[in-house]
Each structure stands twice: as C-alpha cells, then as structure tokens.
Amino acid sequence: MTFSYFLTFLVFSPLLGIIVLAFMPRTNEKAIKLVGFLATLPALILSLAAYNMYHTGTDLAEFTERVRWITFGDFGSVDENLFTVFYELGIDGFALVMLVLTAVISTLAALASFHIKKEWKGYYMLFLLLVIGMLGVFTAQNLILFFIFFEVTLIPMFFLIGKWGFFEKEKAAYSFLIYNGLGSAILLIVIVLLFARTGTTNIDALRFLMNTPDAPLVTPISDSLKMGLLIALLVAFGIKLPIFPLHSWMLRVHVEAPPSIVMLHSGILLKIGAFGIIRFGMGIFPEQFTDLAFVLAALGVVNLLYGAFLAFIQDDFKMVLAYSSISHMGIVLIGLGALNEAGIQGAIFQVVSHGLISALMFFLVGVMYERTHTSHLSNLGGLAKGMPIAAGFLLAGAMASLGLPGMSGFVSEFMAFLGLFREWPILAAVGTLGIIMTAVYLLRAVLAITFGRADREFDGLTDIRTFEWAPVLVLMGLIVLIGVYPAVLSQPLQATIETIMLGIGG
C-alpha cells in the first residue's frame, strides 16, 4: 500500500487557509483568527496520523513521492536521471518526529497569535506560509527542494518580525535576513557543487556516492573538497542553530519578534540547523565529520558555557531565554561530537525537548507581556500573587529546561553527556559547569519573576485565559511524556540512529 501525495497534502494544507484569508475582509478580527488557527489543524491531524500509522506497522517508505520535475540537458543515453531534479518528498523516523513537533507547535503558536493587535489578515497569511516552509524542509528528499523550502521560511519571518515585532523590530528583521541569507548562499554553493560533480541532488543517492569507493561520479571529488564542503555546511547550518560566534542575530529576534513567532523560531526554525547538520553533514560526509568531531564537541561546550554565563547577568527575561537557547543548542553539538549512539540520540532528543520547552517558555512570556507590557525581571516581581497558575507553569518549564528528572530535558542532557564522557571525559567535565549554571540562571530569573520584590504594582491581573490553557497543557504534557516514557521518541528514531552509526563506522 502506498500513500499517494499524502505528504504533499500535509505540507501544503495551510495553503487552503491562505486562500480563504485572501478573500476575507481585513477588519473581521475574530473570523480571521479562527481561520488562521483552523488552517493549521489539517497538518496536525495528518502528521499525527502518520505517526500512528508508523506505530501500527506501516513502513515510512510508503509515504515517498517522486515526480520528474526539472531536467538539465539530455543525458538519456547515459542515465535518464542524470542532472534531473525530482519533486520528491519522504520521511524517516527523525523527519516524522520533526513533522509532528512542527505541526503541534504551529497550531499552538496560531492560538498564541490571538494576542496580535493589528493587521491580522496579513499576519496569518504570512504565518501559514511560514508553516508550509517548515513542513517542507523536513519532508524534502533532495537538496534543491530542501533549499526552496528553506528559503520559503525566510521571507515570512522577515515580515513577521519587521511588521509585528517590538521597538527595534526592523533592526532585528534585517539582522535575521542578512545572517540567514549568508547561510543560504553558502548552502546553495554546496548544493551546486554537489550537483555539478554527481549529477544528482537526491539525498540518499548523494549518501551512496560520497561513501562508496569508485562510485560513478560525473567528476571525481577529492577528500579535501569533501572536507571543504562539510565545513561550508557546518557554517551554513551553524548560523541557523546558532553556533558561537554566529549567534548575535538570534538574540535580536528572540527579543524583538512577537512571542508567538519566537515560539516557532526557537521551537522549530533553530532546529533546522541541527536537522541539516545531522542529515547532510553526518549523512553525506560521515568520514570527514568524524575528523571534525572533537572540534564540534568543543564548540558545543563553548556554546553551553557562553550562553549560560551570559544568561545569568540579563535583566530582560527574553534575553535570558535567548542565551538559554544558545546554551542548550550546545548540548546538541556535544551529543553529535561524541559520535556514539548515546550522544547522537541525546542530541536528537535535545532538538525535540528544547523545541517544546522553549515554545512553552516564550508562550508564557507572551502571556505575561500582554498583561504587564514588560519582560524585565526587576518589573515583574511578585507575579505569583496575581497570576499563580502562569507562575506555576513558568517554574515547571524552568525545571524542565534545567534537566529535572521526569521531564524531557533530563533525558536529552543525560544521554548527550553520557556519550561525551565515553569519548572525552575532561571536555565533558568542563561542560557540566554549564549544566550547573543553567540551574542558577533559570532559578534566579523565574524566582525573581514569581516571588521577587516588584518595582511596580499590577492591579487586576488575569491568570491563564480560556484559549491559553491549550498551549500550556499540551506542551507541558508532552515534556512530561517524553521525560517518563522516552520510547515515544526513541522507537521512531532508532532506524535513523542505526543508519548514522553505520555511516560513521559505529
């Protein structure tokens, strides 16, 4: 049994919402918000259906779609697929998990977007276009299609930041565009070189050609060129992740973008960087990746410590969470640099775990900002008195982020460091300082907000409202589910991790 165009319907399902919104009057706020929210549901339903079908025994290969799309030249006498780009979508266990994560956070971010105060029609049309790009990135089976979806995410993000952001929104939007545009340019150069040398952009074909001696390449690729291509990929996706020192643009976005958009940015878009490093860096160039493993692990420790120490001295809670994201992405690099099953599994768990935790924390930031119009720690003291439920979820989110057992953060951090201790114990011991600092800066910030002394009084604060219950309950439920039953992730990821380990000789 094959599921013809299942993934196409999943990826492009938000397009129906864009079409409906295009014909709606721009002043009908309630209807626009409702349509914007409902338009995210088909992708959520289909992704959950795919996850359920996988658990009932369906082979993920049955979701594959492949249609001839663009042909460069006539090479039929040699190979009819040579220099041909196909429209091809497919998923493995890792992509399936990321699809579900994207669909869940997109739906919850659409609910969080009910706080948007102006020009709702344009906002939700761009929001749904962003969702299409994110879903497409995780299903694309060739580099050109991946690049197209990758670029689709940049355009709506630029306008969503620059139009609906806060005080320095234009500066943040242009910083986002310049840095990510540079990463895209580097990625495009890598894709063009690979296409010119191999005649294909199919990811599985490239994995075979790059790792098979005497493979039938159009033009031979030396080991030094492979290393150069891998470094270029690490830079391109390192900007997205981000890896220190390519991180400054991300701080501005986290502070200036609307909290609902930061839920997507921190929860999903940053994870495209990790997804690219794992799928393309480790998958296509495993031998060269092995040579750079220590460097990557060391960069992970730098990320972890740098983000943790700077988060400790911030007064703006958005900046605390921004530096926290940098720090937690260091754990992803640590796990990948370990080059063993525990480390790689921990890295992928961290991708999912941080996506859920950061989405929860920024949703709560949006809830607090909507009531108080500030995110500074010194102005938010004693918030537990007026908003006890929100304060409770904020503390629970902080516990998950610092790695409390029973929550997803503990599972991912434990496995990543277990992998690193097996390979480079001294480096891992240094990295544990970041784990200690994570507890320090998160408890400092959250306790200052909930029980600290306030510089101002807030009268008549309302706690979690009706539509705000769904995001906090769903995200917290998933965080706890992964923490107490990690198999919900490890089962679909097992085949992906085995493929990676086989490629790197593990």
N, C-alpha and C positions, 0 to 999 in steps of 0.2 A: 504494500500500500504506500502511495506517495501523496504528499500534501501539496498539490499544485498551487503555487502562488500564495501559500499560507503566510510566508514571511513578507511578501510584498504587501499583502493586506495589512499585516501587523505594522510594518514600518510606515506606510503611507495613510493609515487610518486617520491620523489627525488632520489630513488634508480636507476631509469632509467638513470638519469644524471650521476650517479657514474659509471654505466656500460659503457656508451658511453665514458666518460672521460678515463676509463681504457684502451681503445683501441686507444686513440688519441696520436700522438707524443707530447712529453713534451715541445717541442720548439715552438709549434704553439700557441703563446700567445693570439691572437685575437679570434681564434676559441674556445680555452679553456674558456676564459672569457665569451664568448657568450653562450656556452653550460651551464656553471655554472649558469648564470643568467636565461636562459630559463628553466632550470630544477626546479627552484623554482615556476614557473608560474602555473603548474597544481594544486599544493596545494593551491595557492592563489585563483584560479578560483573556485575550489571545495568548499573551505571554504566560499567564498562569495556566492556561490550557496546555500549552506546550510543555511546561514544567510537569504538569500532571501526567501527560502522555508519556514523557520520558520515564517517570517513576512507575508507570504501568507496563513498561517494556518496549515502548516504541524506540526504534533506532533513530538518533538525531540526523543521520544521513538522509532519511526520508524527507526531511524538510528542505533539502537542497534544490535550488532553482538555477537554471543555466540557459541563457538565450544569447545567440551571437549578436553582438552589438556594433562594434567598430572594427574595421579591418584596414590595416596599413599595408598597402602593396598587395601583389599577387604571388603568394608562395605556395599555392596549391600543389605544385609538382613536388615540393619538398615535404611540407606539412601544412595541412589546411588550417591548423590552429596557430601557426606561427605568425607573430605580430598581429594577433587578433585579440581584441578586448571583449570579454563577455559580460553581460549583465548577469551576475551570479551572486546569489545570497545563500547563506548556510550558517549553521551554528554547531559548536561543540559544547561541552559542558560549561566551560568558562564563559563563552558568549551567552549561553542560556541564562546563567546566573546574572550576568550584567544586564541582559534584556529585562529580566524580572525586576532587578533593582532600579533600572531606568524608568520602567513603567510605573512602579509603585511611587517613587519619589516625584515623578512628573505629575501624577494625579494629586498627590498631597500638596505639591507646590502650586497647582492650579487652585486648590482650596485656599492656600495661604495668600494667593493673589487677590482674594476678596478685599484685602486691605488697600489695594491700589485705589488712589483717589481721583484719577483723571484719565481721559482718553483710553477707556477700557477696550474699545474695539481694536485699535492698533496694537495695544499691549498683547491681547490674547492671540491675535493673528501671528505676531512675531513669536510669542511663546510656543504656539503649536508648531511653527516652522522649526524652532529650536529642538523640539521633541522629535520631529522627523529626522533631523540630522543626527541626534544622539542614538536613536534606534538603528539608523542605517549604518553607523560606524561599527556597531557590534555584530552586524549580520553580513557585512561586505566580505566577499571571498576573493577579491583581487585588490591590488594596491590602488589602482586608478579609481575604482568605485569607492574604496575607503577614503581616498583623498577628497573626492567630491563631497561625500557626506561630512567629512572633517571640516571642509570649508563652509558648508551649509550652516554649521553651528556658529561660525564666527560672525556672520552678518547679523542675525537677530540679536546675538549677545551684545554686539556693539551698540545697537539702537536701544536695547532694553536697559543697558547701563547708562548710556548718554541721555536718554529721554526721561526715564523714570527713577533715576538714582538721586543721590543726595547732593550736598553742597558742591563738591568737586567732581561731579559725575562726568563732565566732558573730559577732564584730565584722565580719569580712570578708564573711560571708554577708549580713548586714543592710545593709552599705555597698553591696554589689553590688545588692541588691534595691531600695534607695532610689534610687540613681542611675539604674539601668536602668528602674525603674518610672516615674521622672520623664520619661525619654526616651520611654517608651512612651505616656505621657499626652499629650505634645506631638505625637507621631506620630499618635495617634488623633484629636486635634483637626484636624490637617491632612487626614486621611482623611475625616472627617465633613464638613468644609467643601467639599472637592472633590466629594464625593458629592452634597451638597445643591445645589451650583452646576451640576454637569454631568449628574447622574442616572446616573453610571456609576463603577465603580472599576476597570475594565479598564485595564491599564497602556498598551496600545497605543492604546486609544480616548482616554485622557487625553493621551497624547503628541500625538495628532492635534488634539484640541480646543484644547489650550493653545497650539498653534503654527500654527493656521490662522485667518487673518483672517475675521471674520464667521461663525465656527463656530456651529452650532446649540446654544448653551448654554441650560440652563434659566434661569439668571440670569447676566448678564454678570460677568466677573472683570476688575477693573482691573489695570493694570500694578503699582500699588503693593501690591495684595493678593497678586499673584503673587510679588513680591519678599518680602513678609512670610511667605508660605507656604514659599518656598525657604529663608529664614533659619531658620524653625522646623524644617524638615527637616534642615538642617545641624547644628542644635543637637541634635536627637534622635539622629541617626546619629553626630554628633561625640562624644557621650557614649560611644557604643559603641566608637568607633575606637581610642582616645580622642584628642580634640584638647585640648591645653593651653588652659585650666586645668581641664578636666573629667576629670582623669585619676586623682585620688587613690584612688578606689575600686579601680581596676585593680591598683595596687601591692599592696594588701592581698590581693587574690585570688591574684595570682601567688605571693605568699609563703606564704599560709596554706592554699590548696587543695591536694589531693593532686596530685603531679606528673602523673599520668595524666589528670586533669581539666584541668590547666593546658595540657596538650598540645592538648586540644580548645578551651580558652578562647583561648589565644594563637594557635593554628593556624587556627581556624575562626571562633569567635564574634566576635572583634575584626574579622574581615574582613567580617562582615555590615554593619558601619558603612560600610566602603568600598564594598561592593556597593550599599547603599542610596543613597549619595551619587551613584554613577555611574549607577545605573539610574533613580532617581527624580529626583534633583537635576538632573543633566545632561540626562536624557532628557525629563522633563516640563517643565522650566523652563530651556531652553538659553540664551535671551536674557538672563534675569536672572542665570544662572550666569556668563555672560561678563562681566557688570558686576562680579561679586564675585571674578573670577579672581585678581587681584593680592592681594587680602586673603587668599584661600585659600593662595596660594603663600607669602605672608609667614608665615602661621600654620604652614605646613609647615616653613619654615626655623626658626621658633621651636621647634617640636616636635623637630626634628632636633638643634639645639644644646642645648636644655634637657635632653633625655634623655641625650645623650652626655656632657655635663659632669657631671651627677649620677651617671651610671653609673660614672664614673671614681673617685668617692670612697666607693663602697659596699664594705662588707666581706662582706656576705651575697651569695653568688653568685646567689641567686634575685632579689635586688633589682637586681643588675647586669643580669640578663636582663629584668627588668620595665621598667627605664628604657631598655634597649636596644629593647624593643618600642615604647615611646613615640617614640623617636628614629627607628626605621625606618618607623613609620606617617607620620612627617613627610615621608618620600620619596614616599609615596602622594599626599599633599596637594600636594607640589611638582609632581609629574607632572600631576595634574589641573589645577592652576592655570596650567600652561604653555599649555593649550588648543591644543595641536598634536598631530599624530599620534604623534610620538616620545614626548612627555611622557605622553600618555594610555596608550600601550602600555607604557611604563616603569612607570606606576602600577599597571596590572593585573598586569604581571609581578611587581612587588614584592609585591602581595597574595598571589600563589601562592608566590613564593620564600620570603617570610618565614613563611608558614604551614608550609612544610616544614622550614625551618631552626629555627624556634622549637620545633616539635614534637620535633625531634631533640635540641636542647639540653636541653629540660625532661625528656625521657626519660632522658638521661644524668644529669641532676640527681637523678632518682628512683633510678637505679641506685646512684649514689654515696651518697645519703642512706640507702638501705636497708642498706648495709654499714657506714657510719660514723656515722649518726644526726646528721649536721651538714652544713650547707651554707656555713659561714663560711670564707672564704679562709684565714684565719690557722690554721684547724684542719685544712685539707686538703692542706697542703704535702707534696710528695714522693709524690703518689698514683701517679705513673707507675711507681714501683718495684713496688707491689703490684697495680696494675690497668693494665698497659701498653696493652692493646687499647682499653679505655674511654678512657684518656687520649689515645690517638691519634685516636679518633673525636671527642673533645671539641675537640681542636686543629683537626681538619678542619672541624668545624661552625663554629668561630670564624673560620676562613679564609673560609668561605662567607659568613658574616654581614658581614665587613668588606669583601667585594667582590673576592675573589681571582679573577682571570681564569680561565675554565674552570669556574666554578661559577655557580649561578643568581643569586646576589647581585650579581655584576658586571654581568650583562645588564640587570637591572632598574634599578640605580643609574645605569649609564651612559646608558640611554635617558631616564630621568626628568631627569637633569641636562642632557643634550643638549637636551631640549625647553625647559628653563628658560633655558639660556644663549641660546637663539634669541630669547626674548622679553624677559627681564630679566637681562642678564648680571651686573650688580652684585649683585643678590639671589642669583643662583646662585653667585657667587664667595664671598659670605658663607657660603652653605650648605655649600661644600666644606670649611669648617673642621670641620663635623660629621662628614664622612667621615674626616678625619684623626683626630679624637677617637675615632671608632669603632674604628679600629685600635689606638689607645692603650689604651682601657679593656678591650677584649676580650683583647689580648695580656697586659696586666697581670694580669687575672683568671685566664686559663687557664694562663699560665706559673707563677703563684703556686700554683695547684692541682697542676699536674703536676710541676714541678721546684723549687718553692719550699721553704723551710725549714719543717718541721712543728713545731707547738707540742705535738703529741701523737703517739704511735706507734699504728699499726694493725697488729695481728698477724693473720695468716691470712686476708687479704682474698682473695675470689674475684673473678676477672675476669668478663667477659661470659658469662652462662649460656646454656643451650640456647634457651629461649624469648625471650631478649633479643637474639639475633642478628638476628631478622627485622626489628624496627623500625629498628635502626641501618643495616642493609644496604639496606633498601628506601628509607628517607628519604635516605641519602647517595647512593644510586644515582639517585634522581630529581633531587636537587640537581645532580649532575654532568651528567645527561642534559640538563636544561634549559640548563646552562651551555655545553655543547658543541654542542647541537642545539636552539637556541631555536625552531625551526619547529614543534616538537612542541606549543608553546603558540600561537605567532603565527598558525598556519593557522586553528584554530577561532575565534580572537579577531578575525580580520581583518574579518569582516562586522559584528561589534559595533562595532568602532572606526570603520568607514566610516559606520555609522548615526549614531554620536555626532558625527563630524566634519560630516556633512551637517546635523545639527540645529543645531550652533553656527556654521554658515556657513563651515566649513573646507574 
